[in-house]
């Protein structure tokens, strides 16, 4: 009986701690980029789906944007289609783009929709092609070697960047109590499909919706300083300084650039959080603790 009472008290404490956050974020939109280990580990997949359903149930409007690079690579290998990368981006010819659409718009998207719906939510899967959600243009990649007088423009095929986001379909779904789950595939003016980095898509959607939060799930603890310690709270000015002194570098730069752009364009805060932690999203937004990652704001 004592154990049951302790368990009940712990539940009451958690709910009480979460209440002011629930009240603060009710009716607000959160854009969440879902990727990494959280998309592969079964326990993490289910905890993420439950987090999203709980948010919607208490009046918050989550929008999920997902990646799927490892799944694309796996199917390409099975089909004996070579994967090539330039500056970390997959070279995407027509055959590869067919696989990208199959994996992102089909397998991965429907798996996430199924998980959310299986936990009591009402998710709807979309790509950027649906309702002309994401207008894209081809991404131009520049390569500059020391011996070159001018940078070389490399054609990496159907890899795109966001030109415009039409939020009409998202607003309709959110107002109808549905949870949009978006695959990062855009469509060009000529009808061509483009594979777009999921972080960038999530950031642009957060910007145009003026979302309360942009949350990027990663496979690391958050932004680290030069001693390897997690930087929990940063302003955009501090992030700029960390880029300037080389603390933020390499593969983290595009993710940070996306977060900075979102906050500078009106998103209240951006979070880079450790998706390897069960219920990471709830821990970040419903807790008095420091959370499980790095918070970036435009304050100060």
N, C-alpha and C positions, 0 to 999 in steps of 0.2 A: 504493500500500500504506500509506503514511504517513497519507493522508487517511482511509482505512478505519479505521486504528487510532485516529485522533483521534475519529472518529465513534463508535466502539465505547466509547472512554473517556468521552465525553460522556454516552452512554446509561447507562453504569455509574454515573457520578457522580449523575445524576438519580435512578436507582433507589435508590442508597444513601441519598441525601438524603430520599427519600420513605419509606424503610423504617420509621423510628420513628413516623411519622404513620399509616402503614398498621396497624402494631401497636396504636397507641393507639386508633384508631377502628374496628378490626375488631369486628363484632357490634353497633355503634352505629347509630342511626337518624339520618339527615340529611334534613330537609325542605327542598326547593328550589323556590322560586317562579321559574318560567321565563316571561320576557316580554321586551318591547322588541325591539331590533335582533337579539338572539340568536334570535328566532323568525322573522325575516324573511330575513336574509342566509343564503345557502345554505352558505357555508363555516362560519359560526357555528353553524348548525343541526346540521351534521354533527359539529363539534367537541364541541358540548354532548352529543349522543347518545353519542359515544365516551367522554366523561368519565363519564357515568352508567353505562355498561356496565363500564368499568374499575373504578369504585367497587364495583359489585356483585360483580365477579369476585374482588376482593381481600377480600371479606367485610364490606363496609360495606353498609348498607341504605338506599338512596336512595328517597325518595318525592317525586314531581314534582307540583306544582300549577301549572297554566298559566293565563295570561290569554288575551286575544284581542280587545281593543277595536278595533284598526284593521281586523281582518278582519270584525267585526260591522258597523262603519261602512261598509265597502266593499259588503257584500251589501245593507244597508239602502238605500244609494244606488242600486244596480242595481234594487231593487224599488220605487223611488220612495217609500220610507217615510222621513219626515222624522226627523232625529236632533235631540233637544232635551236640554239639560243643565241641571241645577240643582246649584249648588255642586260642579261637576265630575263629577256623577253622571248617567248617562244615564237620562232618563225612559223607563220600560219598560212600555208598555201590552201588551195580550195579543198583538197582531200582532208587536210588537218582541220579546217574550219567545219567540215561536215561532222567530224568526230567531236569537236568542241561543242557544237550545237546539240549533238546527241547526248553527250555527257552532262553538260551544264543545264540545258533546257529540259532534258528528259530525266536521266537517271538521278542525278544529284538533287535537282529541284523537287522532283516528285517524292524522293526519299524524305526530304526535310518537311514538305507539306504533309506527308503521311505521319511523321513523328509528331508534329504539332497537333494535327487533327486527332491522332490516337490518344493524346493527352487532354482532349476536351476543347481544343481550340477550333477556329474556323479559318484555316489558311488557304490562300489562293496563290498558285504558282504563276509567275510572269517572266517573260524575257523583255529586253528593251524594245522588241518588235511589237509587243502587244499594246494596242492603243497608242502607237507611236511614242512610247514612253521615253526611249533614249535615242536621240538623233546623234549619230557618230560620224567622225571623219577619220581617214587613215592617219595613223601616227607616223610621223617622220622621225627616223632615228639617225642621229648624226654621229659619225665616228671621226675622231681627230687624232692622228698619229703625229709624233714629234717632227717627223720629216715632211709632213704634208703642209702645204701652204694654205689650203682651205679644207674645211671638214668635208668628209664624204657622206652623202645621203644614202642610207641603206634601206632597201625595200624589204620589209619583213612580212609583207602580205596583209592578211586580214586581221591586223592588230590595230585597234582604234583608240581614240580618245573621245570624251564626251563633248559634243558640240552644244547640245540643248537637252533639257529634261522637261517633258510635258507632264505636269503633276495631276492632270484631271482624273486619270484612272485611279491614281493612288488616293486622292481625296475622296473619291466615290467609295472605294473599298473601305477606307478607314471609317468613314461616316456610317457605313453599313455593318460595322462590327467585324469585318474581316481583317485578317493579318496578311499583308502582301509579302510574298517570298520571291525575291528577284534574282534571276540569273544575269550576270554582267555581259550580255550580248546586245550590241547596239545595231542600228540600221542606218546605212548611208543614204544620201539623197537619191542615189540610183538604185536603191533596194538591196545593195550588198550588205552582208552581215559582217560584224566586226567583234572580235574578242577584246574585251576591255578589262583592265586590272580592277578587281572587285573593290579594293580600297578606294580607288578613284571614283567609281560609280557610287559607292556609299557616301563619300564625301560630297559629291555634287548633289545627290538627292537631299542630303541633310541641308546643304546650302539653300537650295531653291525652296525648301519647305520651311526654312528658318527653324529647324528642329531644336528641341531643348538640348539634346545630347547626340553626339556621334560616338559610337563605341566600336573599337576595332579589336577583335579577339586575335591574339597572337600565340606563338609558342615560346615566348620569353616572359619574364616577370614584369617587364615594362621598360621604360628608358633607364639606362644605367649610367652612373657617372664613371669617371676614369678609375675609381677604386672598386667598381663592380656593384655599387650600392644603388638600389632602386630610387629614382627621383619621383616622389609621389605627387607633388603639386608644383606646377610650373606656369608662369605667364608666357605669352607669346614672345615677349622681349627676352626672357631668359632662354627660351628655346632657340631663338636666333643667335644668341651668344654661344650656346652649346654647339651649334652648327659651325659657327665661325672658328671656335677653338679646336674643332675636330672631335669633340666628345661624341657627337652624333655623326655617323658616317656610314658609307656602304649601303647595304640593303635596307637599313632603317630610314634612310633619307626620303624615299618616295612616300612611305607611310606617314612620316612626320610632316612632310610637305602637304599631304592631304589633310591632316589634322589642323595644321596652321591655317590653311586656306579656308577651311570650314569655320573656324573660330573667328577669323578676320572678316568673314562674310555674314556673320550674324548668328551662327550656332552658339549657344550659351557656353557649352564646354565639350571638349573632346577627350576621350579616354582610351588609352592603350593598355589592355588588360590581359592577364594570363589565362588563356582559354583552357589550360591544362588543369585548372582548379575547378572542381564541381561547383555549379551554381555561381560561377564567377560574375555573371552579369548582375544577379541580385545582390551579391556581396558588395559590388561597386556602388550601386545606387540606393540600397536600402539599409545601409549600415553606418553607425557612428565611427567605425574604425577607418583606417586610411584606405581600405579597399585592397584590391589585388592588382594594382598597376599604377599608371601615371595619368594624372589629370592635367589637362592644359586649358587655361582660360585666358581671356583678354583683359582680365582685371589687373590693375596696377600698371 
